[in-house]
Amino acid sequence: MDPLEDVLALLGATSHVSAGLVGGGRWAVGFDPPSGAKFNAVRRGRCWLRVDGHAEPINLGAGDCFLLTRPAAYTLFSDPEVPVAPAYPIFAAATDGVAHVGDGDDVFLIGGAFTLGGRARSLLLDNLPPVIHVPADTPEAGTVQWALAEIDAELRSTRLGSHLVAEHLALILLIRVLRLHLTRDEQPTTGWLAGLTDPVVAPALRAMHARPAHPWTVDELARAATVSRSTLAARFKKVVGVGPLEYLTGWRIELAADRIRRSSDTVATIAQAIGYGSESAFSVAFKRTTGLSPRAYRNELAKAGRDDVPEATKTSGRALPGR
């Protein structure tokens, strides 16, 4: 697995494709802030997107899509002067998988949401801009357009399992939008996402994610990146925001926390699995990173529900660096 696959797998990313939206004439629909990430794509016609906290509205044409990564309310509209209608009643009245607003069918959109684990914001979403807009006329958008066309085709289909196929395709869309974002000039300047495209840092990241329990040294990681020890250390700290071994510790703790959430393995077993020679050394590292000992973390999970992240870990230092 590469680092992006690792993080998405750890977060347990799933998708839900919603009803399509047909609009005509003068209309405006307001949506509540998404809890995870949300996408919409224009399959026909044109409309506008306005996101709370975002300076300017975005004009969307046929083939354009966007990904929202923050819990901000947003509005899709044809006319900024029209009173905004709440989305829920409109979509609750959808027929044959399509909601209708306004008068006519000038524009058709498809959309969906991504459900991510409790660590999604600090591990992934905070490393992204609030809105990622993918215009259809950019050369790099071809792979995104393929996913959109396939989702659209499945939603229109009456074949068995078509909705499930569309939801799996939406995850492909998410990965392709993230790939496209990472090739753009406005990608994060620091953080692990920025490291994925750095020619020096990326080989070291891939090596650590491939073998997180290995007793890595900076010298070994430098050999994997085919640079000197000093070059790797300096470049890694500049791009990612922490040194390579500090990053490794953070990733190990993320893996350990996920295993505590999803299994009944003993603390000693988890410690050995992620590369710690003793349970005590692991417990010290875990508490330093999350604010709780492994046992206290497990107890808090039992109180809050196993899919929740204990409050102490939300306010303490994050295991992986952001931007």
One Martini backbone bead per residue (centre of mass of N, CA, C, O) as a GRO file, in nm:
protein
  323
    1MET     BB    1   0.097   0.035   0.019
    2ASP     BB    2   0.030   0.353   0.009
    3PRO     BB    3  -0.026   0.625   0.199
    4LEU     BB    4  -0.309   0.689   0.089
    5GLU     BB    5  -0.426   0.406   0.120
    6ASP     BB    6  -0.376   0.380   0.420
    7VAL     BB    7  -0.556   0.614   0.517
    8LEU     BB    8  -0.822   0.525   0.381
    9ALA     BB    9  -0.832   0.251   0.523
   10LEU     BB   10  -0.827   0.354   0.817
   11LEU     BB   11  -1.096   0.534   0.769
   12GLY     BB   12  -1.316   0.379   0.611
   13ALA     BB   13  -1.412   0.454   0.331
   14THR     BB   14  -1.732   0.574   0.227
   15SER     BB   15  -2.028   0.583   0.015
   16HIS     BB   16  -2.299   0.817  -0.098
   17VAL     BB   17  -2.552   0.827  -0.330
   18SER     BB   18  -2.759   1.057  -0.444
   19ALA     BB   19  -2.983   1.227  -0.571
   20GLY     BB   20  -3.061   1.392  -0.826
   21LEU     BB   21  -3.050   1.725  -0.996
   22VAL     BB   22  -3.311   1.929  -1.125
   23GLY     BB   23  -3.293   2.244  -1.307
   24GLY     BB   24  -3.499   2.551  -1.362
   25GLY     BB   25  -3.444   2.858  -1.412
   26ARG     BB   26  -3.514   2.997  -1.103
   27TRP     BB   27  -3.272   2.892  -0.849
   28ALA     BB   28  -3.221   2.761  -0.498
   29VAL     BB   29  -2.999   2.548  -0.296
   30GLY     BB   30  -2.963   2.448   0.042
   31PHE     BB   31  -2.692   2.312   0.238
   32ASP     BB   32  -2.570   2.140   0.471
   33PRO     BB   33  -2.320   2.056   0.652
   34PRO     BB   34  -2.087   1.834   0.613
   35SER     BB   35  -1.928   1.574   0.792
   36GLY     BB   36  -1.741   1.527   0.557
   37ALA     BB   37  -1.747   1.461   0.230
   38LYS     BB   38  -1.841   1.636  -0.083
   39PHE     BB   39  -2.011   1.582  -0.401
   40ASN     BB   40  -2.041   1.742  -0.729
   41ALA     BB   41  -2.197   1.718  -1.065
   42VAL     BB   42  -2.215   1.833  -1.396
   43ARG     BB   43  -2.397   1.696  -1.675
   44ARG     BB   44  -2.590   1.956  -1.729
   45GLY     BB   45  -2.517   2.262  -1.784
   46ARG     BB   46  -2.557   2.542  -1.546
   47CYS     BB   47  -2.402   2.679  -1.240
   48TRP     BB   48  -2.375   2.763  -0.893
   49LEU     BB   49  -2.131   2.807  -0.622
   50ARG     BB   50  -2.178   2.850  -0.263
   51VAL     BB   51  -1.952   2.896   0.015
   52ASP     BB   52  -1.907   2.922   0.327
   53GLY     BB   53  -1.615   3.128   0.345
   54HIS     BB   54  -1.612   3.177   0.041
   55ALA     BB   55  -1.556   3.436  -0.151
   56GLU     BB   56  -1.643   3.303  -0.432
   57PRO     BB   57  -1.824   3.203  -0.670
   58ILE     BB   58  -1.880   2.907  -0.872
   59ASN     BB   59  -1.863   2.817  -1.198
   60LEU     BB   60  -2.063   2.560  -1.352
   61GLY     BB   61  -2.011   2.308  -1.584
   62ALA     BB   62  -2.012   2.070  -1.792
   63GLY     BB   63  -1.814   1.828  -1.605
   64ASP     BB   64  -1.805   1.949  -1.346
   65CYS     BB   65  -1.643   1.939  -1.018
   66PHE     BB   66  -1.673   1.895  -0.651
   67LEU     BB   67  -1.496   1.922  -0.328
   68LEU     BB   68  -1.587   1.897   0.006
   69THR     BB   69  -1.392   1.935   0.334
   70ARG     BB   70  -1.604   2.105   0.497
   71PRO     BB   71  -1.840   2.217   0.749
   72ALA     BB   72  -2.013   2.376   0.505
   73ALA     BB   73  -2.232   2.561   0.377
   74TYR     BB   74  -2.432   2.536   0.067
   75THR     BB   75  -2.498   2.663  -0.277
   76LEU     BB   76  -2.719   2.605  -0.542
   77PHE     BB   77  -2.744   2.810  -0.851
   78SER     BB   78  -2.885   3.047  -1.099
   79ASP     BB   79  -2.984   3.279  -0.886
   80PRO     BB   80  -2.891   3.510  -0.637
   81GLU     BB   81  -3.202   3.638  -0.592
   82VAL     BB   82  -3.306   3.379  -0.494
   83PRO     BB   83  -3.454   3.208  -0.273
   84VAL     BB   84  -3.356   2.973  -0.046
   85ALA     BB   85  -3.391   2.630  -0.058
   86PRO     BB   86  -3.417   2.358   0.109
   87ALA     BB   87  -3.302   2.036   0.045
   88TYR     BB   88  -3.464   1.819   0.192
   89PRO     BB   89  -3.754   1.840   0.064
   90ILE     BB   90  -3.659   1.798  -0.227
   91PHE     BB   91  -3.529   1.509  -0.180
   92ALA     BB   92  -3.780   1.375  -0.046
   93ALA     BB   93  -3.942   1.423  -0.341
   94ALA     BB   94  -3.811   1.221  -0.501
   95THR     BB   95  -3.809   1.068  -0.833
   96ASP     BB   96  -3.633   0.825  -0.961
   97GLY     BB   97  -3.365   0.969  -0.833
   98VAL     BB   98  -3.503   1.271  -0.864
   99ALA     BB   99  -3.472   1.609  -0.817
  100HIS     BB  100  -3.672   1.919  -0.809
  101VAL     BB  101  -3.612   2.259  -0.943
  102GLY     BB  102  -3.809   2.477  -1.053
  103ASP     BB  103  -3.833   2.542  -1.423
  104GLY     BB  104  -3.724   2.262  -1.556
  105ASP     BB  105  -3.400   2.125  -1.739
  106ASP     BB  106  -3.111   2.279  -1.757
  107VAL     BB  107  -3.001   2.106  -1.506
  108PHE     BB  108  -2.765   1.834  -1.407
  109LEU     BB  109  -2.703   1.654  -1.101
  110ILE     BB  110  -2.457   1.486  -0.913
  111GLY     BB  111  -2.412   1.307  -0.588
  112GLY     BB  112  -2.218   1.288  -0.272
  113ALA     BB  113  -2.084   1.104   0.011
  114PHE     BB  114  -1.827   1.079   0.266
  115THR     BB  115  -1.737   0.833   0.493
  116LEU     BB  116  -1.543   0.880   0.787
  117GLY     BB  117  -1.347   0.864   1.027
  118GLY     BB  118  -1.261   1.033   1.321
  119ARG     BB  119  -0.962   1.110   1.178
  120ALA     BB  120  -1.010   1.266   0.906
  121ARG     BB  121  -0.946   1.563   0.956
  122SER     BB  122  -0.639   1.537   1.050
  123LEU     BB  123  -0.537   1.330   0.826
  124LEU     BB  124  -0.690   1.479   0.560
  125LEU     BB  125  -0.885   1.735   0.536
  126ASP     BB  126  -0.681   1.956   0.658
  127ASN     BB  127  -0.488   1.913   0.388
  128LEU     BB  128  -0.724   2.059   0.247
  129PRO     BB  129  -0.914   2.240   0.078
  130PRO     BB  130  -1.241   2.332   0.101
  131VAL     BB  131  -1.222   2.351  -0.227
  132ILE     BB  132  -1.243   2.129  -0.512
  133HIS     BB  133  -1.200   2.221  -0.845
  134VAL     BB  134  -1.306   2.045  -1.155
  135PRO     BB  135  -1.262   2.118  -1.460
  136ALA     BB  136  -1.337   1.983  -1.771
  137ASP     BB  137  -1.100   2.157  -1.944
  138THR     BB  138  -0.885   1.992  -1.809
  139PRO     BB  139  -0.658   1.757  -1.892
  140GLU     BB  140  -0.654   1.602  -1.601
  141ALA     BB  141  -0.984   1.530  -1.594
  142GLY     BB  142  -1.037   1.257  -1.741
  143THR     BB  143  -1.059   1.050  -1.500
  144VAL     BB  144  -1.298   1.191  -1.369
  145GLN     BB  145  -1.496   1.170  -1.607
  146TRP     BB  146  -1.518   0.865  -1.608
  147ALA     BB  147  -1.645   0.832  -1.327
  148LEU     BB  148  -1.894   1.009  -1.378
  149ALA     BB  149  -2.012   0.849  -1.615
  150GLU     BB  150  -2.044   0.582  -1.457
  151ILE     BB  151  -2.230   0.682  -1.238
  152ASP     BB  152  -2.454   0.783  -1.420
  153ALA     BB  153  -2.512   0.509  -1.558
  154GLU     BB  154  -2.589   0.353  -1.299
  155LEU     BB  155  -2.825   0.543  -1.205
  156ARG     BB  156  -2.989   0.477  -1.485
  157SER     BB  157  -2.998   0.193  -1.408
  158THR     BB  158  -3.160  -0.152  -1.370
  159ARG     BB  159  -2.943  -0.306  -1.266
  160LEU     BB  160  -2.794  -0.506  -1.068
  161GLY     BB  161  -2.622  -0.313  -0.831
  162SER     BB  162  -2.597  -0.010  -0.929
  163HIS     BB  163  -2.570   0.151  -0.663
  164LEU     BB  164  -2.318   0.010  -0.557
  165VAL     BB  165  -2.137   0.077  -0.794
  166ALA     BB  166  -2.158   0.386  -0.764
  167GLU     BB  167  -2.023   0.394  -0.480
  168HIS     BB  168  -1.751   0.279  -0.572
  169LEU     BB  169  -1.697   0.498  -0.786
  170ALA     BB  170  -1.682   0.734  -0.583
  171LEU     BB  171  -1.410   0.645  -0.462
  172ILE     BB  172  -1.255   0.681  -0.722
  173LEU     BB  173  -1.312   0.979  -0.745
  174LEU     BB  174  -1.171   1.068  -0.489
  175ILE     BB  175  -0.885   0.973  -0.569
  176ARG     BB  176  -0.868   1.141  -0.835
  177VAL     BB  177  -0.897   1.418  -0.705
  178LEU     BB  178  -0.650   1.392  -0.524
  179ARG     BB  179  -0.445   1.350  -0.746
  180LEU     BB  180  -0.498   1.615  -0.892
  181HIS     BB  181  -0.431   1.801  -0.656
  182LEU     BB  182  -0.124   1.699  -0.626
  183THR     BB  183  -0.050   1.835  -0.924
  184ARG     BB  184  -0.088   2.105  -0.818
  185ASP     BB  185   0.022   2.416  -0.712
  186GLU     BB  186  -0.198   2.424  -0.451
  187GLN     BB  187  -0.073   2.238  -0.285
  188PRO     BB  188   0.057   2.141  -0.016
  189THR     BB  189   0.360   2.250   0.141
  190THR     BB  190   0.279   2.076   0.392
  191GLY     BB  191   0.293   1.751   0.473
  192TRP     BB  192   0.217   1.434   0.378
  193LEU     BB  193   0.087   1.507   0.106
  194ALA     BB  194   0.331   1.664  -0.006
  195GLY     BB  195   0.528   1.414   0.011
  196LEU     BB  196   0.405   1.235  -0.226
  197THR     BB  197   0.549   1.449  -0.457
  198ASP     BB  198   0.829   1.417  -0.344
  199PRO     BB  199   1.131   1.286  -0.454
  200VAL     BB  200   1.252   1.242  -0.159
  201VAL     BB  201   1.013   1.171   0.040
  202ALA     BB  202   0.836   0.945  -0.092
  203PRO     BB  203   1.024   0.692  -0.055
  204ALA     BB  204   1.019   0.707   0.256
  205LEU     BB  205   0.718   0.679   0.297
  206ARG     BB  206   0.681   0.408   0.153
  207ALA     BB  207   0.869   0.247   0.337
  208MET     BB  208   0.718   0.292   0.607
  209HIS     BB  209   0.437   0.183   0.508
  210ALA     BB  210   0.536  -0.105   0.428
  211ARG     BB  211   0.728  -0.103   0.724
  212PRO     BB  212   0.641   0.001   1.030
  213ALA     BB  213   0.806  -0.220   1.222
  214HIS     BB  214   1.061  -0.127   1.136
  215PRO     BB  215   1.393  -0.023   1.241
  216TRP     BB  216   1.433   0.266   1.146
  217THR     BB  217   1.662   0.475   0.981
  218VAL     BB  218   1.785   0.744   0.829
  219ASP     BB  219   1.986   0.592   0.654
  220GLU     BB  220   1.784   0.395   0.524
  221LEU     BB  221   1.594   0.610   0.406
  222ALA     BB  222   1.809   0.745   0.230
  223ARG     BB  223   1.859   0.500   0.052
  224ALA     BB  224   1.567   0.483  -0.057
  225ALA     BB  225   1.610   0.798  -0.174
  226THR     BB  226   1.903   0.849  -0.283
  227VAL     BB  227   2.035   1.004  -0.031
  228SER     BB  228   2.140   1.176   0.212
  229ARG     BB  229   2.090   1.210   0.537
  230SER     BB  230   2.078   1.523   0.546
  231THR     BB  231   1.884   1.562   0.309
  232LEU     BB  232   1.643   1.408   0.420
  233ALA     BB  233   1.604   1.550   0.690
  234ALA     BB  234   1.561   1.836   0.573
  235ARG     BB  235   1.335   1.776   0.366
  236PHE     BB  236   1.129   1.641   0.549
  237LYS     BB  237   1.094   1.879   0.747
  238LYS     BB  238   1.003   2.088   0.533
  239VAL     BB  239   0.755   1.926   0.410
  240VAL     BB  240   0.615   1.776   0.669
  241GLY     BB  241   0.730   1.910   0.972
  242VAL     BB  242   0.898   1.651   1.033
  243GLY     BB  243   1.070   1.397   1.105
  244PRO     BB  244   1.093   1.072   1.007
  245LEU     BB  245   1.070   0.939   1.298
  246GLU     BB  246   0.829   1.105   1.390
  247TYR     BB  247   0.641   1.008   1.174
  248LEU     BB  248   0.656   0.707   1.241
  249THR     BB  249   0.534   0.730   1.518
  250GLY     BB  250   0.263   0.848   1.429
  251TRP     BB  251   0.178   0.607   1.248
  252ARG     BB  252   0.188   0.389   1.462
  253ILE     BB  253  -0.031   0.516   1.642
  254GLU     BB  254  -0.256   0.502   1.436
  255LEU     BB  255  -0.251   0.192   1.409
  256ALA     BB  256  -0.302   0.132   1.708
  257ALA     BB  257  -0.571   0.281   1.743
  258ASP     BB  258  -0.720   0.114   1.530
  259ARG     BB  259  -0.677  -0.161   1.672
  260ILE     BB  260  -0.825  -0.088   1.930
  261ARG     BB  261  -1.100  -0.029   1.789
  262ARG     BB  262  -1.110  -0.330   1.613
  263SER     BB  263  -0.994  -0.488   1.870
  264SER     BB  264  -0.877  -0.733   2.140
  265ASP     BB  265  -0.599  -0.680   2.163
  266THR     BB  266  -0.327  -0.653   2.320
  267VAL     BB  267  -0.092  -0.428   2.398
  268ALA     BB  268   0.150  -0.613   2.342
  269THR     BB  269   0.069  -0.700   2.057
  270ILE     BB  270   0.058  -0.417   1.931
  271ALA     BB  271   0.344  -0.328   1.993
  272GLN     BB  272   0.484  -0.549   1.822
  273ALA     BB  273   0.338  -0.493   1.545
  274ILE     BB  274   0.465  -0.172   1.539
  275GLY     BB  275   0.783  -0.191   1.678
  276TYR     BB  276   0.781  -0.258   1.986
  277GLY     BB  277   0.973  -0.404   2.246
  278SER     BB  278   0.767  -0.266   2.453
  279GLU     BB  279   0.492  -0.179   2.632
  280SER     BB  280   0.604   0.076   2.774
  281ALA     BB  281   0.709   0.230   2.525
  282PHE     BB  282   0.437   0.243   2.385
  283SER     BB  283   0.273   0.387   2.609
  284VAL     BB  284   0.437   0.646   2.608
  285ALA     BB  285   0.394   0.721   2.306
  286PHE     BB  286   0.085   0.722   2.310
  287LYS     BB  287   0.044   0.941   2.531
  288ARG     BB  288   0.212   1.167   2.398
  289THR     BB  289   0.019   1.180   2.141
  290THR     BB  290  -0.296   1.147   2.274
  291GLY     BB  291  -0.322   1.162   2.615
  292LEU     BB  292  -0.337   0.842   2.631
  293SER     BB  293  -0.350   0.544   2.720
  294PRO     BB  294  -0.433   0.251   2.584
  295ARG     BB  295  -0.637   0.173   2.808
  296ALA     BB  296  -0.786   0.444   2.823
  297TYR     BB  297  -0.872   0.446   2.529
  298ARG     BB  298  -1.045   0.188   2.545
  299ASN     BB  299  -1.237   0.291   2.767
  300GLU     BB  300  -1.345   0.536   2.607
  301LEU     BB  301  -1.465   0.371   2.379
  302ALA     BB  302  -1.669   0.213   2.551
  303LYS     BB  303  -1.829   0.472   2.630
  304ALA     BB  304  -1.868   0.613   2.327
  305GLY     BB  305  -1.796   0.419   2.111
  306ARG     BB  306  -1.600   0.257   1.878
  307ASP     BB  307  -1.618   0.497   1.644
  308ASP     BB  308  -1.503   0.688   1.837
  309VAL     BB  309  -1.314   0.964   1.950
  310PRO     BB  310  -1.152   1.054   2.198
  311GLU     BB  311  -1.127   1.362   2.333
  312ALA     BB  312  -0.820   1.379   2.397
  313THR     BB  313  -0.731   1.323   2.090
  314LYS     BB  314  -0.854   1.600   1.978
  315THR     BB  315  -0.658   1.801   2.167
  316SER     BB  316  -0.414   1.676   2.101
  317GLY     BB  317  -0.165   1.581   1.934
  318ARG     BB  318  -0.101   1.488   1.626
  319ALA     BB  319   0.034   1.226   1.470
  320LEU     BB  320  -0.002   1.376   1.206
  321PRO     BB  321   0.080   1.611   1.001
  322GLY     BB  322  -0.015   1.884   0.855
  323ARG     BB  323   0.026   2.204   0.716
   0.00000   0.00000   0.00000
